[in-house]
Amino acid sequence: MEATGLPPHQFDMGEPMDIDDQATGVSDSGHHSVFNGHKVCLNPNAKKVTERVNDNCAICWEPMTEGMTFTAPLTVLPCYHAFHKDCIETALKERSVCSICQASVHEVRTFSTPDELNKSLSLECSKDGCDVKNGAEANHFHCPYPLSAMTQIQPRWFVQENIFVICRWLKSFFASAGYEDCVIDSTSSDSCINVKINISKNEPAQNLYYPFEDINKAGTKEQCFNALRGDVQNDLMFLDFQKKYPAYFKPPQMPETAYLGPVIRSWDFHEGKVNFRQGLSTDLSSITGGSSEISLELLNNELKRLGLYPKASLTQF
């Protein structure tokens, strides 16, 4: 799968499922409730927030919570780092980046009480392979979704047999990640699914490709879906990193010869590769360390090893 350009990552911790007696709590990020056959828990980003608000503010080093209350209104950034509202407001006036990870900040959300924060946190089904993320989906789809709605009658024919379910799932998956303005094209090619994500009025569409062969050869229905799901999650990992650190990617409107920064040109989940400018590449594991997130430190080490790390600061690009 190759990708150029950047879909905007909508900063939204989402709406909670419509469940009775919801009680996540500031200190209880692992709370589960059963809803229509789905075991519900906080999604990964929501868990990050509930864990981080229990730390000290990274600016003033004073506690952000005391018992089950906030010591002062808290502000959560798009990177899901939390600070005292007054502390981060002052810092953002000087520079619009997170004081911890240096990610760009275009909008924030502020909460006065743990109850306000809890109501904003996204819940999802915790069943492995299930992507139900709201009450309407929980009422409509059996667990695990979408696998429960898929079939496999002929070997190596998984995508073709389930093309409509897969396309519906892809649309929902990208929308839940903040990429709502996307078009799923499964008809113009008999060998792959093309997802086109509209970046903005001034940017070309982001194209993501999911070849039938890479998915169908995985084996069983479960293995085929896991191959597709892993590819999609890998794409989101890169897109989220691109949102935080755009200097590592060539702007689509700028000729490569005019761009001096390190260029991540494409990535391939099934081959386990990330491709840079000048035809250079490295293993995905070398920049993730085997985790589900790209490590800035590991990426910089690889760029230095390949001779692609710029002399100028990345923030200049």
N, C-alpha and C positions, 0 to 999 in steps of 0.2 A: 504494500500500500504506500502510495506517495502522497504527500500533502504539501501545499504551499499556501501561504496566507493564514490569517488568524480569525476564526470565529470568535466573537466577543463572548466571554464567559459571564453570564448574568449572575450578579451577586444576589443570591436568594437562598436562604437556608430552608425555604419551603414552608408548606402548610402541613400541620400534623394530620395523621389519619383520624377519621371521625370515630374514635373509640371511647368507650366509657371508662371512667376512673383513670384517665391518663395521668401519670405521676412520675415524670422522669427525675425531677429533683436536681439541684446543682451538683450534688455529690454522688448521684446514682445514674451514671451514664449507661449502665448495662441493664436497666429495667426492661422487662418484656411484658407484653400483653398479648393475649390470643384474640384474633379478630377474624371471624369467618374462615377458620382453617389456616390462617396465616399467622406465624409467630412474628410479632412486630418488635423492632428495636430501633434505636437511633441510627441514622446513617453515619458513615465514617466522618464526614465533615462536622456533623452535629456533635459527635463524640469528641472531636478535637476541641470544640468550643467549650463543652462542659468540663473538660479536663483543664483547659487553660485558664478559665475564670477562677479556678481554685489556687492558682499560682499568685505570686506577687506581680504587680505591674512592673514591666521591664524598664519603665522610665523613672518612676519615683521609688521603686523597690518596696512599696508598701503593699500589704495584702489587699486583694480585690474582693474577697469575701470574708465574712465573719459569721460562722454558724451557717444558717440558711438564708442570709441576707447579703446584699452588696454593701461594701463600705462607702461607695459612691457610684453614681451612674457609670456604666461600662459601655465602651464602644468596641464593636467587633468589625474588623476590616475584611475585605474580600478574600484575603489569604487565611482568614479564620484565626488570626491572632487578636487577642483582647487586651485592652488598656483602660485605665481610668479615662473618662471622657475628657476632662480638662487637660490631662497630660498629653494625650495624643492630638488634641486640637492644636495645642501650641506647637508640637513637633511638625504637624502637617502644614502649618502656615509657613514654616521654613522650607520644607521639602515634601512633596506629595508621594512619599514612599513609606512602607512599613518600617518602624524603628527596629524590628527584629530581622526580617528576611529581605528587606529592601525592595519588596514587590511594589509595583505602581499602585496607587490608591486613587480611585475616581469617585467612589461613594462609600459611605459607612452606615452602620446601623447602631443605634444607641438604645440601651435598656436600663430602666431604673430599678427593676426588681427581678428576682429569679423567675417569677411567674411570667413576666413579659418575655423573658428569654426562652423559657420552656415552650411557650405557645408558638414561637417562631421556628423551632427545631424540626427538621424533617425526620420522618419515620419511614422505615421500609421493612419488608419481610426479611427475616434473618435466615430463612431457609436457603441453603447453598443453591445457586442457579435460579432463584426466584427474583423477579424484578418488579414486583408489585410495590408501588410507592405512594398510593393514596387510597382513600376509602372506596372511591368509585371502582378502581381496579380490583380491590379486594372483593367487592360484591360480584364482579363480573368474571374474574378469572380464578381458576383452581390453582392451588399451590402444587408444584412450583411453576410459575408462569415465566416464559412462554412454553417451556418444555412439555407441560401437561397438555398443550394444545397441538403438539406436533406428532407426526407419524414418520415411519420409515418402512416402506414396503419393499423397495428395491435397494440393494446395496449401491453405494456411491451415487445416490439420487436424492439425498436428504434435502438439499436446497430447493431443487425443482419441485419436490412434493410439498414443501412447506413455505413456498415463496411469499404467499400473502401474510401468513402469520409472522414470518421473519421481517417483512417490510413494516408491518404494524408495530412490531417490537422495536425495530431500529428507530422509527419515528418517536416512539414513547421514550426510549432510552436517551436519545440526544436531547429531547425536550426537557427531560428531568435534569440533565446536566447543564441546562442553560442555553442550548442551541436549538431554539424552537423554530426558527425560520430555515427549515431544511426540506429538500425534495428527495424522495427515495425513488430511484429509477431502476426498475428491474426488467424493462421491456426492450430497451435499445441495444442490449447485448445479451447473447445466450451463454456467456461465460462468466459474468460477474454482476454484482449489485453495485451501483454507483450512488453514493450519497452526496448530494450537493448542498452545502451549507452557505447561505447568503451571509457574507461578512458585514457589509454595509453598502450604502449607495455608491460609494467611491472605490470599493474593492471588488475584485472578481470573486466568484463563488469558490468555496473550498471544496475540492473533490476528494472523496475517500472511496477506495475500491476494495471490494470483498470478492475475490475470485471463487467461483463455485468449486474448482478443483481443490484448492487449499482446505476448504471446509469439508467437502464430501469424502476425501480420502482419510479422514480421521477415524472412521470405523462405525461404531454404534451411534444411535440417535443422540445419546448423552455426550459422547465424545465429539460428535460433529458440532453440536451446539456450543460446547465448551471451547472449541477451536474458534468459532465465530465470536463468542462473547469475549474471549481473551484478546482477539484482534481489536474489537471495539474499545475495550477498556484501555488497551495500549495506546490507541489513537487519542483518547481523552487525556491520558497522562501527558502526552506531548503537547496537546492543545493547552492544557492548564499551565504547563511549564512555559509555553510560548507567551501566554498572557502575562505571566510574572516577569519574564526576561526576554522581551522582544528582540534585544540586540543579538541574540544567538541565531536569529532567523532572518533571511534576506527579505525585506519588504517586496511584495510581488511586483510593484510598479517600478522598482529600481533595478537597472541592469547590474548583473553580478560583477562586471568589471569595475563598476563605480562604488562597490560596497567593500569595505576593508575589514569588516568584522568577521568572526567565525560563522560559517553558514551550515546550519542543519538543513539539508535539502529534502531528505525523506527518511522513512523508517519502515522496517519490515518485521512484523511480529513473528511470522512463521519461520523466517530465516534467522531471526534474532539479531538483526543488524540495524545500525543507524548510519546513514550516509551523509558525508560532509561535502563541501566544495572541493574542487580539484580531483574528484574521483576517489577521495579517501573515505574509509569507513572503519567502524569498530563494532565490537559486540555490544548488544543492548545491556548485558549484565555488567559491562565495564563502567557504565554511567548510572546504573541503578543499584549496584551492589546486591542484586537479587531481590530488592524490595519492589513495591508497586509505585515508587516515586523516583524521579530523576534527582540525583545528588549533584548540586552545583559544584561541590568540591571535586567529585569524581569526573564530571564533565570537563572541568577546567584542566584537570590532570591529563585527560586524553587529548584535549586540544593542544596542550603544550607539547605532548609527546609527538603529535602529528605535525607540529610546526604551524598550527593555525591560530594560536592565541595571539591577539593583536597587541601591539605596543601601547596603543592608546587605551584609555578606559572604555569598557563596554558601555557605560552610561552615556557616552557621546554619540552613540549610533541611534 
